[in-house]
Amino acid sequence: MDLDEIKVVYTCGLCEVIVDEIMDHPCIEGYGHIYIDNNHFFYLVLDDGNNHNSTFDGLNWTII
């Protein structure tokens, strides 16, 4: 990679893993749509149109 190049990476909004290629990430397997926000976080979009993401309260992950 040339020092003048900027590489864009994405972060899964569900598991918070940083990836180069979103379509290769296992969290989106079986989902037809994703949403990518301005900070390059991506989220699953459910059939009802709602985003599928998670929160961490310091002890446990909660799937929203």
CHARMM internal coordinates of N, CA and C (Angstrom, degrees):
IC EDIT
DIST 1 N 1 CA 1.4508
DIST 1 CA 1 C 1.5190
ANGL 1 N 1 CA 1 C 108.62
DIST 1 C 2 N 1.2965
ANGL 1 CA 1 C 2 N 115.78
DIHE 1 N 1 CA 1 C 2 N 130.80
DIST 2 N 2 CA 1.4522
ANGL 1 C 2 N 2 CA 122.66
DIHE 1 CA 1 C 2 N 2 CA 178.62
DIST 2 CA 2 C 1.5295
ANGL 2 N 2 CA 2 C 109.57
DIHE 1 C 2 N 2 CA 2 C -73.01
DIST 2 C 3 N 1.3175
ANGL 2 CA 2 C 3 N 117.78
DIHE 2 N 2 CA 2 C 3 N 144.10
DIST 3 N 3 CA 1.4606
ANGL 2 C 3 N 3 CA 121.39
DIHE 2 CA 2 C 3 N 3 CA -179.48
DIST 3 CA 3 C 1.5227
ANGL 3 N 3 CA 3 C 112.56
DIHE 2 C 3 N 3 CA 3 C -64.45
DIST 3 C 4 N 1.3218
ANGL 3 CA 3 C 4 N 117.69
DIHE 3 N 3 CA 3 C 4 N -19.12
DIST 4 N 4 CA 1.4582
ANGL 3 C 4 N 4 CA 121.26
DIHE 3 CA 3 C 4 N 4 CA 178.18
DIST 4 CA 4 C 1.5297
ANGL 4 N 4 CA 4 C 112.69
DIHE 3 C 4 N 4 CA 4 C -84.11
DIST 4 C 5 N 1.3373
ANGL 4 CA 4 C 5 N 117.13
DIHE 4 N 4 CA 4 C 5 N -8.55
DIST 5 N 5 CA 1.4575
ANGL 4 C 5 N 5 CA 121.45
DIHE 4 CA 4 C 5 N 5 CA -179.00
DIST 5 CA 5 C 1.5235
ANGL 5 N 5 CA 5 C 110.51
DIHE 4 C 5 N 5 CA 5 C -88.45
DIST 5 C 6 N 1.3049
ANGL 5 CA 5 C 6 N 115.55
DIHE 5 N 5 CA 5 C 6 N 144.02
DIST 6 N 6 CA 1.4556
ANGL 5 C 6 N 6 CA 121.48
DIHE 5 CA 5 C 6 N 6 CA 173.31
DIST 6 CA 6 C 1.5196
ANGL 6 N 6 CA 6 C 107.16
DIHE 5 C 6 N 6 CA 6 C -111.33
DIST 6 C 7 N 1.3194
ANGL 6 CA 6 C 7 N 116.20
DIHE 6 N 6 CA 6 C 7 N 123.74
DIST 7 N 7 CA 1.4555
ANGL 6 C 7 N 7 CA 120.92
DIHE 6 CA 6 C 7 N 7 CA 179.98
DIST 7 CA 7 C 1.5260
ANGL 7 N 7 CA 7 C 108.83
DIHE 6 C 7 N 7 CA 7 C -96.71
DIST 7 C 8 N 1.3156
ANGL 7 CA 7 C 8 N 116.29
DIHE 7 N 7 CA 7 C 8 N 125.68
DIST 8 N 8 CA 1.4588
ANGL 7 C 8 N 8 CA 121.39
DIHE 7 CA 7 C 8 N 8 CA 178.84
DIST 8 CA 8 C 1.5237
ANGL 8 N 8 CA 8 C 108.30
DIHE 7 C 8 N 8 CA 8 C -90.22
DIST 8 C 9 N 1.3236
ANGL 8 CA 8 C 9 N 115.87
DIHE 8 N 8 CA 8 C 9 N 128.43
DIST 9 N 9 CA 1.4563
ANGL 8 C 9 N 9 CA 121.47
DIHE 8 CA 8 C 9 N 9 CA 174.24
DIST 9 CA 9 C 1.5233
ANGL 9 N 9 CA 9 C 107.95
DIHE 8 C 9 N 9 CA 9 C -120.49
DIST 9 C 10 N 1.3034
ANGL 9 CA 9 C 10 N 115.80
DIHE 9 N 9 CA 9 C 10 N 162.54
DIST 10 N 10 CA 1.4564
ANGL 9 C 10 N 10 CA 122.23
DIHE 9 CA 9 C 10 N 10 CA -177.04
DIST 10 CA 10 C 1.5188
ANGL 10 N 10 CA 10 C 109.25
DIHE 9 C 10 N 10 CA 10 C -125.15
DIST 10 C 11 N 1.3368
ANGL 10 CA 10 C 11 N 116.33
DIHE 10 N 10 CA 10 C 11 N 154.33
DIST 11 N 11 CA 1.4566
ANGL 10 C 11 N 11 CA 121.76
DIHE 10 CA 10 C 11 N 11 CA 178.47
DIST 11 CA 11 C 1.5208
ANGL 11 N 11 CA 11 C 108.88
DIHE 10 C 11 N 11 CA 11 C -120.41
DIST 11 C 12 N 1.3219
ANGL 11 CA 11 C 12 N 115.81
DIHE 11 N 11 CA 11 C 12 N 130.14
DIST 12 N 12 CA 1.4568
ANGL 11 C 12 N 12 CA 121.06
DIHE 11 CA 11 C 12 N 12 CA 177.42
DIST 12 CA 12 C 1.5242
ANGL 12 N 12 CA 12 C 108.85
DIHE 11 C 12 N 12 CA 12 C -70.31
DIST 12 C 13 N 1.3147
ANGL 12 CA 12 C 13 N 117.16
DIHE 12 N 12 CA 12 C 13 N 125.57
DIST 13 N 13 CA 1.4597
ANGL 12 C 13 N 13 CA 121.73
DIHE 12 CA 12 C 13 N 13 CA 178.84
DIST 13 CA 13 C 1.5126
ANGL 13 N 13 CA 13 C 113.07
DIHE 12 C 13 N 13 CA 13 C -72.56
DIST 13 C 14 N 1.3284
ANGL 13 CA 13 C 14 N 117.60
DIHE 13 N 13 CA 13 C 14 N -11.88
DIST 14 N 14 CA 1.4539
ANGL 13 C 14 N 14 CA 121.29
DIHE 13 CA 13 C 14 N 14 CA 179.83
DIST 14 CA 14 C 1.5262
ANGL 14 N 14 CA 14 C 111.51
DIHE 13 C 14 N 14 CA 14 C -90.78
DIST 14 C 15 N 1.3378
ANGL 14 CA 14 C 15 N 117.06
DIHE 14 N 14 CA 14 C 15 N -52.58
DIST 15 N 15 CA 1.4707
ANGL 14 C 15 N 15 CA 120.16
DIHE 14 CA 14 C 15 N 15 CA -175.91
DIST 15 CA 15 C 1.5238
ANGL 15 N 15 CA 15 C 113.14
DIHE 14 C 15 N 15 CA 15 C -109.61
DIST 15 C 16 N 1.3297
ANGL 15 CA 15 C 16 N 117.50
DIHE 15 N 15 CA 15 C 16 N -6.44
DIST 16 N 16 CA 1.4624
ANGL 15 C 16 N 16 CA 125.44
DIHE 15 CA 15 C 16 N 16 CA 178.30
DIST 16 CA 16 C 1.5342
ANGL 16 N 16 CA 16 C 114.80
DIHE 15 C 16 N 16 CA 16 C 64.19
DIST 16 C 17 N 1.3188
ANGL 16 CA 16 C 17 N 117.01
DIHE 16 N 16 CA 16 C 17 N 24.85
DIST 17 N 17 CA 1.4592
ANGL 16 C 17 N 17 CA 122.11
DIHE 16 CA 16 C 17 N 17 CA 173.76
DIST 17 CA 17 C 1.5224
ANGL 17 N 17 CA 17 C 108.32
DIHE 16 C 17 N 17 CA 17 C -81.64
DIST 17 C 18 N 1.3222
ANGL 17 CA 17 C 18 N 116.76
DIHE 17 N 17 CA 17 C 18 N 137.66
DIST 18 N 18 CA 1.4648
ANGL 17 C 18 N 18 CA 122.66
DIHE 17 CA 17 C 18 N 18 CA 177.48
DIST 18 CA 18 C 1.5236
ANGL 18 N 18 CA 18 C 108.42
DIHE 17 C 18 N 18 CA 18 C -88.87
DIST 18 C 19 N 1.3349
ANGL 18 CA 18 C 19 N 116.24
DIHE 18 N 18 CA 18 C 19 N 130.21
DIST 19 N 19 CA 1.4592
ANGL 18 C 19 N 19 CA 121.28
DIHE 18 CA 18 C 19 N 19 CA -176.96
DIST 19 CA 19 C 1.5249
ANGL 19 N 19 CA 19 C 110.71
DIHE 18 C 19 N 19 CA 19 C -132.11
DIST 19 C 20 N 1.3268
ANGL 19 CA 19 C 20 N 115.14
DIHE 19 N 19 CA 19 C 20 N 154.86
DIST 20 N 20 CA 1.4618
ANGL 19 C 20 N 20 CA 121.66
DIHE 19 CA 19 C 20 N 20 CA 173.10
DIST 20 CA 20 C 1.5259
ANGL 20 N 20 CA 20 C 110.71
DIHE 19 C 20 N 20 CA 20 C -85.57
DIST 20 C 21 N 1.3217
ANGL 20 CA 20 C 21 N 116.19
DIHE 20 N 20 CA 20 C 21 N -40.73
DIST 21 N 21 CA 1.4592
ANGL 20 C 21 N 21 CA 122.80
DIHE 20 CA 20 C 21 N 21 CA -176.80
DIST 21 CA 21 C 1.5224
ANGL 21 N 21 CA 21 C 109.44
DIHE 20 C 21 N 21 CA 21 C -119.10
DIST 21 C 22 N 1.3099
ANGL 21 CA 21 C 22 N 117.01
DIHE 21 N 21 CA 21 C 22 N 114.00
DIST 22 N 22 CA 1.4648
ANGL 21 C 22 N 22 CA 121.38
DIHE 21 CA 21 C 22 N 22 CA -177.96
DIST 22 CA 22 C 1.5241
ANGL 22 N 22 CA 22 C 111.29
DIHE 21 C 22 N 22 CA 22 C -63.96
DIST 22 C 23 N 1.3251
ANGL 22 CA 22 C 23 N 117.57
DIHE 22 N 22 CA 22 C 23 N -43.14
DIST 23 N 23 CA 1.4572
ANGL 22 C 23 N 23 CA 120.85
DIHE 22 CA 22 C 23 N 23 CA -173.42
DIST 23 CA 23 C 1.5245
ANGL 23 N 23 CA 23 C 112.99
DIHE 22 C 23 N 23 CA 23 C -65.15
DIST 23 C 24 N 1.3312
ANGL 23 CA 23 C 24 N 118.87
DIHE 23 N 23 CA 23 C 24 N -17.37
DIST 24 N 24 CA 1.4620
ANGL 23 C 24 N 24 CA 122.26
DIHE 23 CA 23 C 24 N 24 CA 178.13
DIST 24 CA 24 C 1.5237
ANGL 24 N 24 CA 24 C 112.47
DIHE 23 C 24 N 24 CA 24 C -89.22
DIST 24 C 25 N 1.3344
ANGL 24 CA 24 C 25 N 118.12
DIHE 24 N 24 CA 24 C 25 N -4.39
DIST 25 N 25 CA 1.4616
ANGL 24 C 25 N 25 CA 121.54
DIHE 24 CA 24 C 25 N 25 CA -174.93
DIST 25 CA 25 C 1.5311
ANGL 25 N 25 CA 25 C 110.59
DIHE 24 C 25 N 25 CA 25 C -80.40
DIST 25 C 26 N 1.3392
ANGL 25 CA 25 C 26 N 118.72
DIHE 25 N 25 CA 25 C 26 N 131.29
DIST 26 N 26 CA 1.4700
ANGL 25 C 26 N 26 CA 121.25
DIHE 25 CA 25 C 26 N 26 CA -174.90
DIST 26 CA 26 C 1.5287
ANGL 26 N 26 CA 26 C 115.17
DIHE 25 C 26 N 26 CA 26 C -66.27
DIST 26 C 27 N 1.3278
ANGL 26 CA 26 C 27 N 119.83
DIHE 26 N 26 CA 26 C 27 N -24.34
DIST 27 N 27 CA 1.4717
ANGL 26 C 27 N 27 CA 120.90
DIHE 26 CA 26 C 27 N 27 CA -179.49
DIST 27 CA 27 C 1.5229
ANGL 27 N 27 CA 27 C 112.67
DIHE 26 C 27 N 27 CA 27 C -63.77
DIST 27 C 28 N 1.3300
ANGL 27 CA 27 C 28 N 118.38
DIHE 27 N 27 CA 27 C 28 N -25.66
DIST 28 N 28 CA 1.4678
ANGL 27 C 28 N 28 CA 119.55
DIHE 27 CA 27 C 28 N 28 CA -177.61
DIST 28 CA 28 C 1.5260
ANGL 28 N 28 CA 28 C 112.48
DIHE 27 C 28 N 28 CA 28 C -96.78
DIST 28 C 29 N 1.3204
ANGL 28 CA 28 C 29 N 116.80
DIHE 28 N 28 CA 28 C 29 N 1.84
DIST 29 N 29 CA 1.4587
ANGL 28 C 29 N 29 CA 120.47
DIHE 28 CA 28 C 29 N 29 CA -179.60
DIST 29 CA 29 C 1.5319
ANGL 29 N 29 CA 29 C 109.95
DIHE 28 C 29 N 29 CA 29 C -59.27
DIST 29 C 30 N 1.2959
ANGL 29 CA 29 C 30 N 116.65
DIHE 29 N 29 CA 29 C 30 N 127.66
DIST 30 N 30 CA 1.4555
ANGL 29 C 30 N 30 CA 121.76
DIHE 29 CA 29 C 30 N 30 CA 179.03
DIST 30 CA 30 C 1.5194
ANGL 30 N 30 CA 30 C 114.58
DIHE 29 C 30 N 30 CA 30 C 90.00
DIST 30 C 31 N 1.3193
ANGL 30 CA 30 C 31 N 117.89
DIHE 30 N 30 CA 30 C 31 N -4.19
DIST 31 N 31 CA 1.4645
ANGL 30 C 31 N 31 CA 121.28
DIHE 30 CA 30 C 31 N 31 CA 179.08
DIST 31 CA 31 C 1.5241
ANGL 31 N 31 CA 31 C 109.29
DIHE 30 C 31 N 31 CA 31 C -103.60
DIST 31 C 32 N 1.3146
ANGL 31 CA 31 C 32 N 115.81
DIHE 31 N 31 CA 31 C 32 N 140.66
DIST 32 N 32 CA 1.4547
ANGL 31 C 32 N 32 CA 120.56
DIHE 31 CA 31 C 32 N 32 CA -177.41
DIST 32 CA 32 C 1.5101
ANGL 32 N 32 CA 32 C 114.60
DIHE 31 C 32 N 32 CA 32 C -87.88
DIST 32 C 33 N 1.3438
ANGL 32 CA 32 C 33 N 117.02
DIHE 32 N 32 CA 32 C 33 N -21.14
DIST 33 N 33 CA 1.4601
ANGL 32 C 33 N 33 CA 119.98
DIHE 32 CA 32 C 33 N 33 CA -174.44
DIST 33 CA 33 C 1.5230
ANGL 33 N 33 CA 33 C 110.67
DIHE 32 C 33 N 33 CA 33 C -137.22
DIST 33 C 34 N 1.3235
ANGL 33 CA 33 C 34 N 114.85
DIHE 33 N 33 CA 33 C 34 N 147.07
DIST 34 N 34 CA 1.4616
ANGL 33 C 34 N 34 CA 121.24
DIHE 33 CA 33 C 34 N 34 CA 173.28
DIST 34 CA 34 C 1.5218
ANGL 34 N 34 CA 34 C 108.42
DIHE 33 C 34 N 34 CA 34 C -133.19
DIST 34 C 35 N 1.3119
ANGL 34 CA 34 C 35 N 115.60
DIHE 34 N 34 CA 34 C 35 N 159.99
DIST 35 N 35 CA 1.4624
ANGL 34 C 35 N 35 CA 122.45
DIHE 34 CA 34 C 35 N 35 CA 176.13
DIST 35 CA 35 C 1.5208
ANGL 35 N 35 CA 35 C 107.38
DIHE 34 C 35 N 35 CA 35 C -119.14
DIST 35 C 36 N 1.3378
ANGL 35 CA 35 C 36 N 117.86
DIHE 35 N 35 CA 35 C 36 N 132.32
DIST 36 N 36 CA 1.4629
ANGL 35 C 36 N 36 CA 122.95
DIHE 35 CA 35 C 36 N 36 CA 177.50
DIST 36 CA 36 C 1.5198
ANGL 36 N 36 CA 36 C 107.54
DIHE 35 C 36 N 36 CA 36 C -115.50
DIST 36 C 37 N 1.3457
ANGL 36 CA 36 C 37 N 116.54
DIHE 36 N 36 CA 36 C 37 N 123.11
DIST 37 N 37 CA 1.4656
ANGL 36 C 37 N 37 CA 119.37
DIHE 36 CA 36 C 37 N 37 CA -178.95
DIST 37 CA 37 C 1.5297
ANGL 37 N 37 CA 37 C 110.91
DIHE 36 C 37 N 37 CA 37 C -88.23
DIST 37 C 38 N 1.3144
ANGL 37 CA 37 C 38 N 116.73
DIHE 37 N 37 CA 37 C 38 N -178.76
DIST 38 N 38 CA 1.4690
ANGL 37 C 38 N 38 CA 121.85
DIHE 37 CA 37 C 38 N 38 CA -176.69
DIST 38 CA 38 C 1.5242
ANGL 38 N 38 CA 38 C 113.63
DIHE 37 C 38 N 38 CA 38 C -67.00
DIST 38 C 39 N 1.3324
ANGL 38 CA 38 C 39 N 117.48
DIHE 38 N 38 CA 38 C 39 N -17.95
DIST 39 N 39 CA 1.4658
ANGL 38 C 39 N 39 CA 121.67
DIHE 38 CA 38 C 39 N 39 CA 179.42
DIST 39 CA 39 C 1.5215
ANGL 39 N 39 CA 39 C 112.28
DIHE 38 C 39 N 39 CA 39 C -97.39
DIST 39 C 40 N 1.3275
ANGL 39 CA 39 C 40 N 117.18
DIHE 39 N 39 CA 39 C 40 N 11.48
DIST 40 N 40 CA 1.4596
ANGL 39 C 40 N 40 CA 125.10
DIHE 39 CA 39 C 40 N 40 CA 179.53
DIST 40 CA 40 C 1.5228
ANGL 40 N 40 CA 40 C 113.34
DIHE 39 C 40 N 40 CA 40 C 67.64
DIST 40 C 41 N 1.3385
ANGL 40 CA 40 C 41 N 117.39
DIHE 40 N 40 CA 40 C 41 N 25.22
DIST 41 N 41 CA 1.4589
ANGL 40 C 41 N 41 CA 120.70
DIHE 40 CA 40 C 41 N 41 CA 167.76
DIST 41 CA 41 C 1.5180
ANGL 41 N 41 CA 41 C 106.82
DIHE 40 C 41 N 41 CA 41 C -85.42
DIST 41 C 42 N 1.3254
ANGL 41 CA 41 C 42 N 116.89
DIHE 41 N 41 CA 41 C 42 N 139.35
DIST 42 N 42 CA 1.4575
ANGL 41 C 42 N 42 CA 118.99
DIHE 41 CA 41 C 42 N 42 CA 176.36
DIST 42 CA 42 C 1.5236
ANGL 42 N 42 CA 42 C 109.83
DIHE 41 C 42 N 42 CA 42 C -117.95
DIST 42 C 43 N 1.3313
ANGL 42 CA 42 C 43 N 114.09
DIHE 42 N 42 CA 42 C 43 N 145.70
DIST 43 N 43 CA 1.4576
ANGL 42 C 43 N 43 CA 122.52
DIHE 42 CA 42 C 43 N 43 CA -175.69
DIST 43 CA 43 C 1.5157
ANGL 43 N 43 CA 43 C 109.46
DIHE 42 C 43 N 43 CA 43 C -131.87
DIST 43 C 44 N 1.3153
ANGL 43 CA 43 C 44 N 116.59
DIHE 43 N 43 CA 43 C 44 N 148.65
DIST 44 N 44 CA 1.4461
ANGL 43 C 44 N 44 CA 121.76
DIHE 43 CA 43 C 44 N 44 CA 174.71
DIST 44 CA 44 C 1.5192
ANGL 44 N 44 CA 44 C 108.93
DIHE 43 C 44 N 44 CA 44 C -71.89
DIST 44 C 45 N 1.3099
ANGL 44 CA 44 C 45 N 116.70
DIHE 44 N 44 CA 44 C 45 N 143.21
DIST 45 N 45 CA 1.4600
ANGL 44 C 45 N 45 CA 121.17
DIHE 44 CA 44 C 45 N 45 CA 173.26
DIST 45 CA 45 C 1.5233
ANGL 45 N 45 CA 45 C 106.30
DIHE 44 C 45 N 45 CA 45 C -111.26
DIST 45 C 46 N 1.3330
ANGL 45 CA 45 C 46 N 116.13
DIHE 45 N 45 CA 45 C 46 N 120.77
DIST 46 N 46 CA 1.4529
ANGL 45 C 46 N 46 CA 121.62
DIHE 45 CA 45 C 46 N 46 CA -178.42
DIST 46 CA 46 C 1.5206
ANGL 46 N 46 CA 46 C 110.68
DIHE 45 C 46 N 46 CA 46 C -76.65
DIST 46 C 47 N 1.3247
ANGL 46 CA 46 C 47 N 116.64
DIHE 46 N 46 CA 46 C 47 N 168.68
DIST 47 N 47 CA 1.4629
ANGL 46 C 47 N 47 CA 121.13
DIHE 46 CA 46 C 47 N 47 CA -178.68
DIST 47 CA 47 C 1.5189
ANGL 47 N 47 CA 47 C 112.67
DIHE 46 C 47 N 47 CA 47 C -59.52
DIST 47 C 48 N 1.3484
ANGL 47 CA 47 C 48 N 117.19
DIHE 47 N 47 CA 47 C 48 N -27.49
DIST 48 N 48 CA 1.4643
ANGL 47 C 48 N 48 CA 119.74
DIHE 47 CA 47 C 48 N 48 CA 179.58
DIST 48 CA 48 C 1.5272
ANGL 48 N 48 CA 48 C 112.39
DIHE 47 C 48 N 48 CA 48 C -83.95
DIST 48 C 49 N 1.3477
ANGL 48 CA 48 C 49 N 117.10
DIHE 48 N 48 CA 48 C 49 N 2.81
DIST 49 N 49 CA 1.4578
ANGL 48 C 49 N 49 CA 121.74
DIHE 48 CA 48 C 49 N 49 CA 176.90
DIST 49 CA 49 C 1.5130
ANGL 49 N 49 CA 49 C 114.77
DIHE 48 C 49 N 49 CA 49 C 91.08
DIST 49 C 50 N 1.3383
ANGL 49 CA 49 C 50 N 117.76
DIHE 49 N 49 CA 49 C 50 N -4.65
DIST 50 N 50 CA 1.4616
ANGL 49 C 50 N 50 CA 120.97
DIHE 49 CA 49 C 50 N 50 CA 179.37
DIST 50 CA 50 C 1.5218
ANGL 50 N 50 CA 50 C 111.29
DIHE 49 C 50 N 50 CA 50 C -82.69
DIST 50 C 51 N 1.3352
ANGL 50 CA 50 C 51 N 115.86
DIHE 50 N 50 CA 50 C 51 N 149.60
DIST 51 N 51 CA 1.4600
ANGL 50 C 51 N 51 CA 120.89
DIHE 50 CA 50 C 51 N 51 CA 175.28
DIST 51 CA 51 C 1.5155
ANGL 51 N 51 CA 51 C 109.53
DIHE 50 C 51 N 51 CA 51 C -75.94
DIST 51 C 52 N 1.3195
ANGL 51 CA 51 C 52 N 116.21
DIHE 51 N 51 CA 51 C 52 N 149.66
DIST 52 N 52 CA 1.4598
ANGL 51 C 52 N 52 CA 123.01
DIHE 51 CA 51 C 52 N 52 CA 178.17
DIST 52 CA 52 C 1.5194
ANGL 52 N 52 CA 52 C 106.04
DIHE 51 C 52 N 52 CA 52 C -115.96
DIST 52 C 53 N 1.3246
ANGL 52 CA 52 C 53 N 117.59
DIHE 52 N 52 CA 52 C 53 N 110.70
DIST 53 N 53 CA 1.4560
ANGL 52 C 53 N 53 CA 119.67
DIHE 52 CA 52 C 53 N 53 CA 179.92
DIST 53 CA 53 C 1.5147
ANGL 53 N 53 CA 53 C 109.80
DIHE 52 C 53 N 53 CA 53 C -140.94
DIST 53 C 54 N 1.3141
ANGL 53 CA 53 C 54 N 117.64
DIHE 53 N 53 CA 53 C 54 N -171.22
DIST 54 N 54 CA 1.4534
ANGL 53 C 54 N 54 CA 120.87
DIHE 53 CA 53 C 54 N 54 CA -175.18
DIST 54 CA 54 C 1.5140
ANGL 54 N 54 CA 54 C 110.38
DIHE 53 C 54 N 54 CA 54 C -139.97
DIST 54 C 55 N 1.3250
ANGL 54 CA 54 C 55 N 115.52
DIHE 54 N 54 CA 54 C 55 N 160.89
DIST 55 N 55 CA 1.4569
ANGL 54 C 55 N 55 CA 121.31
DIHE 54 CA 54 C 55 N 55 CA 173.30
DIST 55 CA 55 C 1.5200
ANGL 55 N 55 CA 55 C 108.52
DIHE 54 C 55 N 55 CA 55 C -131.59
DIST 55 C 56 N 1.3230
ANGL 55 CA 55 C 56 N 116.82
DIHE 55 N 55 CA 55 C 56 N 155.51
DIST 56 N 56 CA 1.4572
ANGL 55 C 56 N 56 CA 122.18
DIHE 55 CA 55 C 56 N 56 CA -179.63
DIST 56 CA 56 C 1.5128
ANGL 56 N 56 CA 56 C 108.06
DIHE 55 C 56 N 56 CA 56 C -124.37
DIST 56 C 57 N 1.3384
ANGL 56 CA 56 C 57 N 116.72
DIHE 56 N 56 CA 56 C 57 N 121.79
DIST 57 N 57 CA 1.4578
ANGL 56 C 57 N 57 CA 120.63
DIHE 56 CA 56 C 57 N 57 CA -177.19
DIST 57 CA 57 C 1.5232
ANGL 57 N 57 CA 57 C 112.86
DIHE 56 C 57 N 57 CA 57 C -95.29
DIST 57 C 58 N 1.3344
ANGL 57 CA 57 C 58 N 117.86
DIHE 57 N 57 CA 57 C 58 N 11.39
DIST 58 N 58 CA 1.4573
ANGL 57 C 58 N 58 CA 121.87
DIHE 57 CA 57 C 58 N 58 CA -177.81
DIST 58 CA 58 C 1.5133
ANGL 58 N 58 CA 58 C 112.34
DIHE 57 C 58 N 58 CA 58 C 100.41
DIST 58 C 59 N 1.3279
ANGL 58 CA 58 C 59 N 116.56
DIHE 58 N 58 CA 58 C 59 N -20.91
DIST 59 N 59 CA 1.4610
ANGL 58 C 59 N 59 CA 120.99
DIHE 58 CA 58 C 59 N 59 CA 179.26
DIST 59 CA 59 C 1.5193
ANGL 59 N 59 CA 59 C 112.78
DIHE 58 C 59 N 59 CA 59 C -123.96
DIST 59 C 60 N 1.3321
ANGL 59 CA 59 C 60 N 116.74
DIHE 59 N 59 CA 59 C 60 N -38.57
DIST 60 N 60 CA 1.4581
ANGL 59 C 60 N 60 CA 121.15
DIHE 59 CA 59 C 60 N 60 CA -173.07
DIST 60 CA 60 C 1.5184
ANGL 60 N 60 CA 60 C 111.65
DIHE 59 C 60 N 60 CA 60 C -138.22
DIST 60 C 61 N 1.3418
ANGL 60 CA 60 C 61 N 115.07
DIHE 60 N 60 CA 60 C 61 N 151.05
DIST 61 N 61 CA 1.4615
ANGL 60 C 61 N 61 CA 121.27
DIHE 60 CA 60 C 61 N 61 CA 171.81
DIST 61 CA 61 C 1.5127
ANGL 61 N 61 CA 61 C 108.30
DIHE 60 C 61 N 61 CA 61 C -87.36
DIST 61 C 62 N 1.3081
ANGL 61 CA 61 C 62 N 117.62
DIHE 61 N 61 CA 61 C 62 N 137.32
DIST 62 N 62 CA 1.4575
ANGL 61 C 62 N 62 CA 122.94
DIHE 61 CA 61 C 62 N 62 CA 175.34
DIST 62 CA 62 C 1.5183
ANGL 62 N 62 CA 62 C 108.08
DIHE 61 C 62 N 62 CA 62 C -119.69
DIST 62 C 63 N 1.3275
ANGL 62 CA 62 C 63 N 116.31
DIHE 62 N 62 CA 62 C 63 N 123.84
DIST 63 N 63 CA 1.4586
ANGL 62 C 63 N 63 CA 120.92
DIHE 62 CA 62 C 63 N 63 CA 177.52
DIST 63 CA 63 C 1.5177
ANGL 63 N 63 CA 63 C 107.85
DIHE 62 C 63 N 63 CA 63 C -85.35
DIST 63 C 64 N 1.3247
ANGL 63 CA 63 C 64 N 116.43
DIHE 63 N 63 CA 63 C 64 N 126.06
DIST 64 N 64 CA 1.4640
ANGL 63 C 64 N 64 CA 122.00
DIHE 63 CA 63 C 64 N 64 CA -178.30
DIST 64 CA 64 C 1.5148
ANGL 64 N 64 CA 64 C 108.65
DIHE 63 C 64 N 64 CA 64 C -102.23
END
COOR INIT
IC SEED 1 N 1 CA 1 C
IC BUILD
